[in-house]
Amino acid sequence: MDRRDFLSAAAASGLSLHASPGAPFRGFPEEGSPLRVALIGKDGHTNVVLDGMLGVPGARLVALAKGRPEDGIAGIQKHKAFLPDTRIYEDYRRLLDQEKPHLVGICLPYAENAAAAREAAERGIHVLTEKPAATTLAELDHLEAALKKSGTGFSMMLTLRSSPRFQAARQAVRQGWVGEPILISSQKSYKFGRERPWFYKDARIYGGTIPWVGIHAIDFMRYVSGCEFTQVMTLQGNKAHPQWPGCEDFAGLLFRLQNGGTAVCHMDFLRPDSAPTHGDDRLRIAGSEGVLEVLESQEQITLFSSAGRQLPKEMPQAPDLLASFVAFLRGKGAPLVGAEDALRITRICLLARDAAGKGSWVNL
């Protein structure tokens, strides 16, 4: 398959990875009208909702539900989006019933997000959830069925899609500057820190490092390259943090691409505290006509092109996750992460996690 064939196939197979813009969702407030937003939980990227609201005219945080009665929410209460009349609930179901928000952000302990998203969807409330969308394949199936039945909008916090460097890399691949992607590699490396949330000790609630951390790297390989994965083989374990047995601190994944190429992804919680940044995210795409490299933590992107192509000096800006989702619900564009895409990348990660130790290929 040459470059033109690859680009044509990518376009035909819908590998833009965006939901298509369409008509506004029924009952969703028009621009300028009050937009009732709620937040469930405090674990994960609550800033995606809270910071994002500040850029959406009319958005108001009407309520917050704790994940646990003992949850400390002082940090959220200090945020500019938290208002004097923002109400606090112990039970998110009561919040959904009494406040009837138009949109809810969900940041619970990871295994609990799918149930909350399902409850919101069944009430006709649109959802922006922390990833993964679910921590078991059965839960994912139930959530997908609920979304299809309710017709509500759904998006997920794949925050690295907002990176200017990944946006520039995506544009370069779409323009054919590396030709057909043949070998893709990615990395996620985090500091573990001195403490992690309590549920990192319980694999059933944590859900796995591949769906929690690795999902970013697996997603930006797919998002930037336009390549789909067909099979995976996985190794993972916990070697340096035995006191947190529910959390794998390393994992390595080998993927087969639909076009016959290969992708490799590795992730870890082994980055030392002395490192200059918390994370070290990397992407490399070697194609038939060039090589593209992104070092996100160092804010670097490099292109080596056989045709002498050069990346623009000005990096493109991606829309805010929440703002793009709100615009989509109003029929004014595509979300940065659409429902079908969020469910697909979650399914890939769960299958990859469950493939660990089998020593054989697992179909995706």
C-alpha positions as CSV (number, residue, x, y, z in Angstrom):
1,M,0.0,0.0,0.0
2,D,1.6,3.3,-1.1
3,R,1.0,6.7,0.5
4,R,-2.0,7.6,-1.7
5,D,-3.6,4.3,-1.0
6,F,-3.1,4.6,2.7
7,L,-4.6,8.1,2.8
8,S,-7.6,7.1,0.7
9,A,-8.2,4.1,2.9
10,A,-7.9,6.2,6.1
11,A,-10.5,8.6,4.8
12,A,-12.8,5.9,3.7
13,S,-12.6,4.1,7.0
14,G,-13.5,7.1,9.1
15,L,-10.1,7.4,10.7
16,S,-10.5,11.1,11.3
17,L,-11.6,9.7,14.8
18,H,-14.1,12.5,15.3
19,A,-17.8,12.3,15.6
20,S,-19.4,14.2,12.7
21,P,-21.1,17.5,13.5
22,G,-24.8,17.4,13.1
23,A,-28.1,18.8,14.5
24,P,-28.2,20.2,18.0
25,F,-29.1,17.7,20.7
26,R,-32.7,18.2,21.7
27,G,-33.2,20.3,24.8
28,F,-29.5,21.3,25.1
29,P,-29.2,25.1,25.8
30,E,-28.3,27.4,23.0
31,E,-25.2,29.5,23.2
32,G,-25.7,32.4,25.6
33,S,-28.3,30.5,27.6
34,P,-27.6,29.1,31.2
35,L,-25.8,25.8,31.0
36,R,-26.2,23.6,34.1
37,V,-23.1,21.6,34.8
38,A,-22.4,19.2,37.7
39,L,-19.3,17.3,38.8
40,I,-19.3,13.8,40.3
41,G,-16.2,12.8,42.2
42,K,-12.8,14.4,42.8
43,D,-10.4,11.7,41.4
44,G,-8.7,12.4,38.2
45,H,-8.7,15.4,35.9
46,T,-11.5,17.5,37.5
47,N,-9.7,20.6,36.0
48,V,-11.0,19.5,32.5
49,V,-14.5,20.3,33.7
50,L,-13.7,23.2,36.1
51,D,-11.2,25.0,33.9
52,G,-13.2,24.3,30.8
53,M,-16.3,25.9,32.3
54,L,-14.6,29.2,32.6
55,G,-14.4,29.4,28.8
56,V,-18.0,28.5,28.1
57,P,-20.3,31.5,28.5
58,G,-23.3,30.7,30.7
59,A,-21.8,27.5,32.2
60,R,-22.5,27.2,35.9
61,L,-21.4,24.5,38.4
62,V,-24.7,23.9,40.0
63,A,-23.7,20.9,42.1
64,L,-20.9,18.6,43.2
65,A,-21.3,15.0,44.4
66,K,-18.6,13.3,46.5
67,G,-17.4,9.9,45.6
68,R,-17.2,9.0,49.3
69,P,-18.6,10.8,52.3
70,E,-15.0,11.3,53.6
71,D,-13.7,12.8,50.4
72,G,-12.0,16.1,50.9
73,I,-13.2,18.7,48.4
74,A,-11.4,21.8,49.6
75,G,-9.4,22.1,46.4
76,I,-12.5,22.0,44.3
77,Q,-14.2,24.6,46.5
78,K,-11.3,27.0,45.9
79,H,-11.7,26.9,42.2
80,K,-13.2,29.9,40.4
81,A,-15.9,27.6,38.9
82,F,-17.2,26.7,42.3
83,L,-19.9,29.2,43.2
84,P,-21.4,30.3,46.5
85,D,-24.6,28.5,45.6
86,T,-23.0,25.3,44.2
87,R,-24.7,22.5,46.2
88,I,-22.9,19.5,47.6
89,Y,-24.3,16.0,47.6
90,E,-23.2,12.7,49.2
91,D,-25.1,10.6,46.6
92,Y,-24.7,11.4,42.9
93,R,-28.0,9.8,42.1
94,R,-29.8,12.4,44.2
95,L,-27.8,15.1,42.4
96,L,-28.9,13.8,39.0
97,D,-32.5,13.6,40.1
98,Q,-32.8,16.9,41.9
99,E,-30.5,19.2,40.0
100,K,-31.2,17.9,36.5
101,P,-27.9,19.2,35.0
102,H,-27.6,19.5,31.2
103,L,-24.0,18.0,31.4
104,V,-22.1,16.1,34.1
105,G,-18.4,15.5,34.5
106,I,-17.5,12.2,36.2
107,C,-14.2,11.7,38.1
108,L,-14.9,8.8,40.5
109,P,-12.6,5.9,41.4
110,Y,-12.0,4.4,38.0
111,A,-14.2,1.3,38.3
112,E,-17.2,3.4,39.3
113,N,-17.3,5.8,36.4
114,A,-19.2,3.6,34.0
115,A,-22.1,3.1,36.4
116,A,-22.4,6.8,37.0
117,A,-22.2,7.5,33.3
118,R,-25.0,5.0,32.7
119,E,-27.2,6.6,35.4
120,A,-26.7,10.0,33.8
121,A,-27.4,8.7,30.3
122,E,-30.6,7.0,31.4
123,R,-31.8,10.4,32.7
124,G,-30.9,12.1,29.4
125,I,-27.9,13.9,30.8
126,H,-24.8,14.3,28.6
127,V,-21.5,12.9,30.0
128,L,-17.9,13.9,30.0
129,T,-16.1,11.2,31.9
130,E,-12.7,10.4,33.1
131,K,-11.0,7.6,31.3
132,P,-11.4,4.7,30.8
133,A,-15.1,4.6,30.0
134,A,-15.3,1.3,31.9
135,T,-12.9,-1.1,33.6
136,T,-14.5,-4.4,32.4
137,L,-15.8,-5.4,29.0
138,A,-19.2,-6.2,30.4
139,E,-19.6,-2.7,31.9
140,L,-18.5,-1.2,28.6
141,D,-21.2,-3.1,26.8
142,H,-23.8,-2.0,29.3
143,L,-22.7,1.6,28.9
144,E,-22.7,1.5,25.2
145,A,-26.2,0.1,25.2
146,A,-27.4,2.8,27.5
147,L,-25.9,5.6,25.4
148,K,-27.5,4.2,22.2
149,K,-30.9,3.9,23.9
150,S,-30.8,7.4,25.4
151,G,-29.2,9.2,22.5
152,T,-27.2,11.3,24.9
153,G,-23.8,12.8,24.1
154,F,-20.7,11.2,25.5
155,S,-17.1,12.2,25.6
156,M,-13.9,11.2,27.6
157,M,-10.9,13.0,29.0
158,L,-8.2,12.1,26.6
159,T,-6.4,15.3,27.4
160,L,-3.3,14.9,25.2
161,R,-5.4,15.4,22.1
162,S,-5.3,19.1,23.1
163,S,-1.5,19.2,22.8
164,P,-0.3,21.5,20.0
165,R,2.5,19.1,19.2
166,F,0.2,16.1,18.7
167,Q,-2.1,18.3,16.7
168,A,0.8,19.3,14.4
169,A,1.9,15.7,14.1
170,R,-1.6,14.6,13.2
171,Q,-1.8,17.3,10.5
172,A,1.6,16.2,9.1
173,V,0.5,12.6,8.8
174,R,-2.8,13.6,7.2
175,Q,-0.9,15.6,4.6
176,G,1.2,12.6,3.7
177,W,4.5,14.0,5.0
178,V,5.7,10.6,6.4
179,G,4.0,8.5,3.7
180,E,2.3,5.4,5.0
181,P,3.0,4.8,8.7
182,I,4.8,1.5,9.1
183,L,6.3,1.4,12.6
184,I,4.8,3.4,15.5
185,S,6.2,3.6,19.1
186,S,4.9,5.4,22.1
187,Q,5.8,6.0,25.8
188,K,4.1,7.1,29.0
189,S,6.4,7.4,32.0
190,Y,5.1,8.8,35.3
191,K,6.4,9.5,38.7
192,F,4.6,7.3,41.3
193,G,5.1,9.8,44.1
194,R,5.0,9.1,47.7
195,E,1.3,8.4,47.8
196,R,-1.5,7.3,45.5
197,P,-5.3,7.1,46.1
198,W,-6.4,4.2,48.3
199,F,-7.9,2.2,45.4
200,Y,-4.5,1.7,43.7
201,K,-4.2,-1.2,46.1
202,D,-7.3,-2.9,44.7
203,A,-7.1,-4.0,41.1
204,R,-10.9,-4.3,40.8
205,I,-11.3,-0.6,41.5
206,Y,-8.1,0.7,39.9
207,G,-8.8,-1.2,36.8
208,G,-5.3,-1.4,35.4
209,T,-2.4,0.8,34.4
210,I,-3.1,0.2,30.7
211,P,-6.6,1.6,30.8
212,W,-5.7,4.4,33.1
213,V,-2.2,5.6,32.0
214,G,-1.5,3.7,28.8
215,I,-4.8,4.7,27.2
216,H,-3.3,8.1,26.4
217,A,-0.3,6.7,24.5
218,I,-2.4,4.1,22.7
219,D,-4.9,6.8,21.8
220,F,-2.3,9.3,20.5
221,M,-0.7,6.6,18.4
222,R,-4.1,5.9,16.8
223,Y,-5.2,9.5,16.7
224,V,-2.1,10.9,15.1
225,S,-1.3,8.0,12.7
226,G,-4.8,7.3,11.5
227,C,-3.9,3.6,11.8
228,E,-6.2,1.0,13.3
229,F,-5.0,-1.9,15.6
230,T,-6.1,-5.5,14.8
231,Q,-4.2,-7.6,17.4
232,V,-2.2,-7.1,20.6
233,M,0.2,-9.0,22.8
234,T,1.0,-7.8,26.3
235,L,3.3,-8.1,29.3
236,Q,2.8,-6.2,32.6
237,G,3.6,-6.4,36.3
238,N,4.4,-4.7,39.6
239,K,8.1,-4.8,40.5
240,A,8.9,-1.5,42.4
241,H,5.7,-0.8,44.4
242,P,4.6,-4.1,46.1
243,Q,2.7,-2.0,48.7
244,W,0.3,-1.0,45.9
245,P,-0.5,-4.5,44.5
246,G,-3.5,-3.4,42.5
247,C,-1.4,-1.2,40.3
248,E,1.0,-2.4,37.6
249,D,4.0,-0.2,37.5
250,F,5.2,-1.3,34.0
251,A,3.6,-2.7,30.9
252,G,4.7,-3.4,27.3
253,L,2.3,-3.9,24.4
254,L,2.9,-5.0,20.8
255,F,0.2,-4.2,18.2
256,R,-0.4,-5.4,14.7
257,L,-1.7,-2.6,12.4
258,Q,-4.4,-3.1,9.9
259,N,-2.0,-2.1,7.1
260,G,0.5,-4.8,8.1
261,G,2.7,-2.5,10.2
262,T,3.6,-2.7,13.8
263,A,3.1,-0.5,16.9
264,V,4.9,-0.7,20.2
265,C,3.7,1.0,23.5
266,H,5.4,0.9,26.9
267,M,4.4,2.7,30.1
268,D,5.6,2.8,33.7
269,F,5.4,4.4,37.1
270,L,9.2,4.3,37.4
271,R,10.1,7.9,36.7
272,P,12.2,9.2,39.6
273,D,11.1,12.1,41.8
274,S,14.2,13.9,40.7
275,A,13.1,14.1,37.1
276,P,12.3,17.6,35.8
277,T,8.7,16.7,34.9
278,H,6.0,14.4,36.2
279,G,5.5,12.7,32.9
280,D,7.5,11.8,29.8
281,D,5.3,11.3,26.8
282,R,6.8,10.3,23.5
283,L,5.6,9.3,20.0
284,R,7.5,8.1,17.0
285,I,6.0,7.3,13.6
286,A,8.3,5.8,10.9
287,G,6.7,5.9,7.5
288,S,7.5,5.1,3.9
289,E,8.6,8.7,3.3
290,G,9.7,10.1,6.6
291,V,10.0,9.9,10.4
292,L,8.0,12.0,12.9
293,E,9.0,12.3,16.6
294,V,7.2,14.0,19.5
295,L,8.7,14.6,22.9
296,E,5.7,16.1,24.7
297,S,7.3,16.8,28.1
298,Q,10.2,18.6,26.3
299,E,7.8,20.5,24.0
300,Q,9.6,19.1,20.9
301,I,8.4,17.8,17.6
302,T,10.7,16.8,14.7
303,L,10.1,15.7,11.2
304,F,12.7,14.0,8.9
305,S,11.1,13.9,5.5
306,S,12.5,12.4,2.3
307,A,10.7,15.2,0.4
308,G,12.3,17.9,2.5
309,R,9.0,18.9,4.3
310,Q,9.3,21.1,7.3
311,L,6.9,21.6,10.2
312,P,5.5,25.1,10.6
313,K,7.0,27.2,13.4
314,E,3.6,28.0,14.8
315,M,1.9,25.0,16.4
316,P,-1.9,24.5,15.9
317,Q,-4.1,24.8,18.9
318,A,-6.8,22.1,19.6
319,P,-10.1,23.2,21.1
320,D,-10.7,22.7,24.8
321,L,-12.2,19.3,25.6
322,L,-15.3,20.6,27.4
323,A,-15.8,23.6,25.0
324,S,-15.6,21.3,21.9
325,F,-18.1,18.9,23.5
326,V,-20.5,21.7,24.3
327,A,-20.2,23.0,20.8
328,F,-20.9,19.5,19.4
329,L,-24.0,19.2,21.6
330,R,-25.2,22.5,20.1
331,G,-24.6,21.2,16.5
332,K,-21.6,23.4,15.9
333,G,-18.7,21.1,15.2
334,A,-17.1,17.8,16.2
335,P,-16.0,17.0,19.7
336,L,-12.3,16.4,20.4
337,V,-13.3,13.0,21.6
338,G,-16.5,11.5,20.3
339,A,-18.6,8.6,21.9
340,E,-17.7,6.0,19.3
341,D,-14.0,6.8,19.6
342,A,-14.1,6.8,23.4
343,L,-15.7,3.4,23.5
344,R,-13.4,2.0,20.9
345,I,-10.1,3.1,22.6
346,T,-11.4,1.8,26.0
347,R,-12.2,-1.6,24.4
348,I,-8.7,-1.8,22.9
349,C,-7.2,-1.0,26.3
350,L,-9.3,-3.6,28.2
351,L,-8.5,-6.3,25.7
352,A,-4.8,-5.4,25.9
353,R,-4.9,-5.5,29.7
354,D,-6.6,-8.9,29.7
355,A,-4.1,-10.2,27.1
356,A,-1.3,-9.9,29.7
357,G,0.6,-13.1,30.3
358,K,-1.3,-15.1,27.6
359,G,1.8,-15.3,25.4
360,S,-0.4,-15.1,22.3
361,W,-2.1,-12.6,20.0
362,V,-5.5,-11.3,21.0
363,N,-7.8,-10.0,18.3
364,L,-9.1,-6.4,18.7
